[in-house]
Amino acid sequence: MILEKLNLSGKTAFITGSSQGIGKGIAVAFAESGATIILQYRKGKAEVESVAREIKALGAKVYIVQADFSKSRAVAGVYKKVLSVVKQVDILVINASVQVGDAWLNVSQKDFDIQVTTNFRSTFQLMQKFAPDMISNSWGRILTIGSVQQVKPHPAMIVYAATKSAVLNLVQNVAMQLADQGVTVNNLAPGVIDTPRIDEKIPETDERIHKRMETPVGRLGTPEDCAAMALLLCSDAGNFITGQNIFVDGGMSL
């Protein structure tokens, strides 16, 4: 019975930032569970096409849309693109984000704006666009991908960490409003996950900060670690879970 509730056959999932990393891991897991997948990418078309081929090999339907969520009209545009290829979206996973590493005193307005716009404003707008149809259908799942930095902010990622905390507040607010309408809204907060992002250069920190950011289990997480929790939260098995912040971080948040 539980395994049946994890089945996503007949559902359509739109996963932003799904050309690599956590987004790709979630897209593949949902395809394995029977969902139709819509992939979104900002750049790197070859990467997202490779993910689409992997999903097709699983026997799932897959579509690709392009959008740059740092642009003011991006959400409205991607909404039209998505509904041009599918009738509805049952599951919305908001994973796309921008992370700019710099000492907080050096953060420029440009770097501030691109992170706030991509990570927070577009999340709010995506919820505004896709939630109404879920409400009409009395079934929907919205999952945002946050970060352990909500509680352990890295000093060189002050804006990124702040946007992730803001998204959690948004999740809790919207979840309360949609709780009795068949739509759950949750936040999955990864720790240090083995994705291309961990290779991005950031300023070095002193030893006391470095120790605070260690992962107790002693290894990096994987996209599959996040995908397993995402599948639970976005299936019928997770129908009694809403407004929650769930860490997948190897104990880093402790």
Stockholm file with secondary structure:
# STOCKHOLM 1.0

chainA/1-254         MILEKLNLSGKTAFITGSSQGIGKGIAVAFAESGATIILQYRKGKAEVESVAREIKALGAKVYIVQADFSKSRAVAGVYKKVLSVVKQVDILVINASVQVGDAWLNVSQKDFDIQVTTNFRSTFQLMQKFAPDMISNSWGRILTIGSVQQVKPHPAMIVYAATKSAVLNLVQNVAMQLADQGVTVNNLAPGVIDTPRIDEKIPETDERIHKRMETPVGRLGTPEDCAAMALLLCSDAGNFITGQNIFVDGGMSL
#=GR chainA/1-254 SS CHHHHTCCTTCEEEESSCSSHHHHHHHHHHHHTTCEEEEEESSCHHHHHHHHHHHHTTTCCEEEEECCTTSTTHHHHHHHHHHHHCSCCSEEEECCCCCCCCCGGGCCHHHHHHHHIIIIIHHHHHHHHHHHHHHHHTCEEEEEECCGGGTSCCTTCHHHHHHHHHHHHHHHHHHHHHGGGTEEEEEEEECSBSSGGGGSCCCCCCHHHHHHTCCTTSSCBCHHHHHHHHHHHTSGGGTTCCSCEEEESTTTTC
#=GC SS_cons         CHHHHTCCTTCEEEESSCSSHHHHHHHHHHHHTTCEEEEEESSCHHHHHHHHHHHHTTTCCEEEEECCTTSTTHHHHHHHHHHHHCSCCSEEEECCCCCCCCCGGGCCHHHHHHHHIIIIIHHHHHHHHHHHHHHHHTCEEEEEECCGGGTSCCTTCHHHHHHHHHHHHHHHHHHHHHGGGTEEEEEEEECSBSSGGGGSCCCCCCHHHHHHTCCTTSSCBCHHHHHHHHHHHTSGGGTTCCSCEEEESTTTTC
//
